[in-house]
Amino acid sequence: MTVREQDRVPSWLVTAAAWAWRLLLVALGAAVVVQVAIRLSLVTVPLIVATILATLAAPPARWLMRRGWRPAFAAFAVVFGGVALAVGGLLALVPAFLEQTRELIPTILLAVEDLLEWLQTGPLGFDQQQLQEFGEQALTGAQEQSGGLAMGALLALVTALEFIVALILSLILLFFLVKDGDRIYAWILARTPDDHTDTMRGVVARAWDAMAGYVRGTALVALIDAAGIAIGLAIVGVPLVLPLALLVFVGAFVPIIGAFVSGLVAVMVALADGGAGTALIVLAIVVVVQQVESDVLQPLIMRRVVAVPLHPMVVLAVLVAGTVLVGVVGAFLAVPLAAVASAIANELRLRAQTGVGGPRPLGGRHGHLDEDPAPVVVGPEATVTEA
């Protein structure tokens, strides 16, 4: 063997280096995109939220358009009619919520007194003087942190204003997405190079289908979960049934963490209202309902409506990453964005494997391509024409 052959770089190292610098560039590009999106979150978050909600609003708007409604009227009726229904439903819950909360306050105060008594007579053995010292220390600490509390209140006010602005912007963007979804889609296709038009059409269709399937599947699972827990709470006689059911429904859109937090709140309300026995019964109800939901309903429903289901490990990883990067909003948006990214990657992989460039809907649950192409529709009655 010659010296030249001995000094030659092994083929595995050449391959590893080629993969390494390409992956590094992809990771760097992704990091730049994420940082820009975070810096412009007041725009990017409403746009993502509006796109997610458009998967729910577009079908009824198309239904109205097919019956002669103008696109603007149909979009306005669906978007702002839905907002009116949601706000009206929340306002209808307020009187019952305030009344039951008022009835619950004496029970909570009694539970606090029982806790203080247990701290004195229980195994911890605190005396009255120690508890009083703890209270004085807590009060002193709160007074020392009054400046920080004032700054925190100011930051909370700024956050609330940003939330209101983002909400208004989301509704405006949602209206235009529902009204002009076909024109936006056609505009994108018209400016895509001819060699990539079919790929762009397929990728957009796949992303839309994945987003719509995830949102509808999650909403159905959340509705069943909330109904099951609400029925259990009503049978046991726990107050605040409807607000707790609404919390369970909203919490279902944050995988893993949302179910835990909403269930914990229900157990705490049961503990304050009926004591440890009622709390244990509610805990059992929550655990049973959530186990049925996670082990039976969610796999069954999500496998049917989402073309590329995500593994629980991936869900947990993107959930933590979204929470760390963006906070609570990231917890809501991380998983649907991951589902869309997975569907797009799977579509590009299948196109590369088959060498076929036309738009093809995904068939079955394993990602196989249907042989008969179907027209792509994104938004209200999409057409591939110049906007």
N, C-alpha and C positions, 0 to 999 in steps of 0.2 A: 504494500500500500504506500503510495507516494505521500510526501508532506502536504501537497496541495489537497489531496483527498482527506487527510486527517484534519486540516484546518477548515475544511468546508463547513458552513453553517448547517446544522441538521434541518431536515425538511419540516419537522414538527415545530421548530422554533421560528422558521420563516412564516409558517401558517399562523402560529400564535401571534407573531408581531403584526401580521397583516390584519388579523381580527382585532388586535388590541387598539391600534391607532384608529381604525374605523369606529369601533365601539366608543372610544374616547371622544371622537368628534361628535358622534350622535348624542352622547351624554352631555357634552358641553353645549350643544345646540338646544337640547331639551332644558337644561338648566337656565339658559338665557331666556327661552320662551316663558318658563315658569316665573322667573324673576320679573320679567316685563309684565306678565299677567297680574302678578301680585301688586306691583307698583301702580298698575292701572285697574285695581280691583273695583273701583267705583263704576267702571265701564264693563270690564270683562265679566264680573259676577252677575250683573243684571242681564247681560247678553246670554250667558249660559242658562240662567234661570228661565228667561223668556223662551229659549229654545226647548228646554225640558217641558215647560207648560204648553208650548205649541203642539207637542205630540198629543196632548189631551184636547186642545181647543180646535185643532185643524179639522178632525172628522165631523163634529157637529156643524162647523162653519161650511164645509163642503156640502153637507146635507142641505143646509139652507140655500146655498147657491144653486144647487140642482133644482130647487123649487122656485127659482126666479129672483131670489134676493140679490141685490148688488153686493159685491165683495166687501165694500166698506160697511154697509149696514149689517151684513152677516157677521163680520169680525167684531164690530162694536157690540152687537147683541150677545155674542158668545163670551167675549172677554169681560166686558163690564157687567153683563148680566150675571156671569159667574162670580165676579167680585161682590156684587150686591147680595147674591144668595149667601156667600160665605160670611160677609159682614153681618147680614141679618140673622144668620144662624148663631153667630157668636154673641150678638146683642141679646138674642132670645135666652141664652144661657146665663147672662149676667145676673138677673134677679134671683134665680134659683141658687146660683153660686154664692151670692152675697148672703142670702138667707141661711143656707146650710152652713156657710163659714161662720156666721154669727152664732149659730147654735153649737158649732164645734169649738169655739174659743173657750168657753168655761170648761169643757172636757180637757182641752189641752193644758189649761192652767192647773186643773186638778192632777193631770198626769205629771206635770212639772213638780208639784208639791209631793206627789208620791215618790218621784225620783229623788228629791232632796231627803225625804224621810228614809228611803232605802239606803242612801249614802251614809246616813248616820247610824242606822240600826243594822245594816247589812254587813257582809264580810269585810268591806273596806274600812269600816269603823271611823269615818270622819266625824268630828264633833262640830258643834254649832260655830265655835270660834274659827276653826279652819275654813269652813264654808264661807263665813263672812269675810275672812281674809282673801280667799280666792275671788269673791265678788268685788272687793275693793281694788285688788290688783287688776282685774279686768277693766273696771271703770277707769282707773288711772291710766292704763295702757291706751284705752280709747281716747281719753282726753289728750294724751301726748301725741297721738296720731291724728289729731283733728285737722292739721294742715294737710296730711296725706289723704284724709277722707274727703276734704274739700276738693283737692285735685282729682281724686277718683270720681267725685260727683261731676266735675267739669268734663272729664273724659267720657263719663257715661252719657252726658248731654250731647257731646259731639258725636259719639257713636250712634245715639238715637237719631240725630239729624241726618247722619250719613245713611242710616237704615231707611229713613223716610224717603230721602232722595233716590236711593237705590230701588226702593219699592215702586216709586212713581216711574222711574226710568224703565224698570222691568215691564210694567204694564204697557207703557208706550211702545216698547220694542215688541212685546207680545202682540199688540194690535197690528203692527206693520208686518210681522212675520206671518200672522194668520191671513191678513188681507192680501199681501203681495208675495206670499211664499213661492208661487209659481214663477213670478217675474224674477225674483232673486235667484232662483235655481237656474232659470234660463240665462240670466246674465252671467252667472259663473261658468256655465257650459259654453256660452258663446265666446268667452275669453280664455278658454282652455285650448292648448294646441290640439290640432286634429288627431295627432297620434295618441293623445292621452284622453280624448273625450270619453271613450267607452270606459276607461279605468275610473275617471272622475265620476261618471254616472253611477257605476257600480259601488264605488266607495261611499258616495253621498247616500245612496239608497241603503247601503248596509248600516251606516252610522245612524240614519233616521230610524230604521227598523229596530236596531239594538236599543236606542234611547226610548222609543215608544214601548217596546216590549218590557224593558226594565221598569219604566214608570207605571205602566198599567199592571204589571205583575205585582210590584211592590204595593201599589194601592189596594189591589184585591186582597193580598195577604194581610195588610194592615187593617183593612175593614173587617176581615174575619177574626183577626186577633182582638181588635177592640170590641167587637160584638160579643165574643166569648167571655172576655174578662168582665164586660159590663153586665152580662147576664149573671155571672157568678157573684159580682158585688151586690147586685140588686137582690139576689136570693139571700145572701148573708145579712143584708140590711145596712151596708156601709153607705154613708152619705157621699155627696159629690160624685155620683156615678157617671153622669154625662161629661163633666170636666175631666175626670180620670180616663174615661174612654177616649176622649179627644186627645189627651196626652199620649195614650198608648198608640193611637193612630199616627200621630206626628212622629213619635219616637221610633216607629217601625221603619221610617225612612233613613234612620241612622243605624246601620246593621250592628248587632252585638251590643253596643253601648246603649242605644236607645231603648231596647227591650229591658235592659237591667235597670236603667234610671226610672222609667215609667212604672215598672213593677215595684221598685223600692218605694216610690211615692205612694202607690196604692196600699202597700203594707203599712207604711207609716200612718196614713189616714185611718186605716182600720185599727192600728194600735192606739191611736189617740181617741177613737170613738168607742171601741168595745173592749180594749184590753188585749192581753197577750193571746188569749184563746182565739179571738176573732182575727188577730193578726196572723196567727199560724194557719187558720183556715184560708184566709186570703192569699197567703204565701203559697199554699198548696195549689189553689186555683190558678194563680199566675204561672207557677212552674209547669203545671199540666198543660195549660193552654199554649204557653210558649214552646214547650217541647213538641207538642203536636204540630204547631206552626213551623218550627225549624226542621223537624225530622220528616214530616209528611207533606204539609201543604206547600212550603216554600220550594223544596226540590221538584215537586210535581208541577207546580204552576210555572216557576221560573224556567224550568227546562223546556216547557212548551212555548213560552213567549219570548225568551231570549235565545238568540241563535248560538251564542258562545257563552255558556254559563261560566261564572268565575268560581275558582276554588276558594273555600273559606279562608285559607292561608293568604291568598292574594287579597281578598276582601279586607282582612284584618290589617295587612301591610299598608294598603292604599288608604284605609281609614285613618290609621295613625299618622301617615305622612300628610294627608290633607288637613288633619287637625293641627299638627305641628306648624305647617306652613301658613294656613289661613284661619285657623281657629274653628269656631262652631260652623261657620259657613262651609269650610273645607270638609267637615265631617259629613255634611249633607250632599256635597257635590262630588266627592272623591270617587265613590263607587259607580255612579252612573257614567262619569267620564272614563273610568277604567273599563267599563263594559263597552263603551263606544270604541275606545282605543283597541281593545281586544278584538272586536268585530272587524274593524278596519284592517288590523294586522292579519287576521285570518283570511279576509277577502283578498288582500294582496298576495298572501302565500299561495292561495288556491289558484289565483291567476298566473302566478309564476310557475306553478307545477303543471297546469294544464296548457299554458301557452295560448289561451283563448282570451280575447280582449273585450268581448261584448258584455253588456250588463246582464247579470244573472242573479236571480233571487236565491238565497240559501235554502236548501231543502233538507228536512229532517232536523235532528238535533246534534248531528255529528259534523256538520259543516260541509256536506257533499253538495255539489252544484246540481241544480235541476237542468235537464236537457232542453226544456222548452223555455226560452226567454220570455219574461213578462215585462210590460212597460213599467218604468220607474215613476213613482208619484211621490213628490215631496212637497208638503204644503197643500193648499187648496187647488186641486185639479192642475197639477204641474204640467207645463208644456215646454218642449225644447224649442223655443223660438227666441229671437232677439228681443230683449226687453225694450 
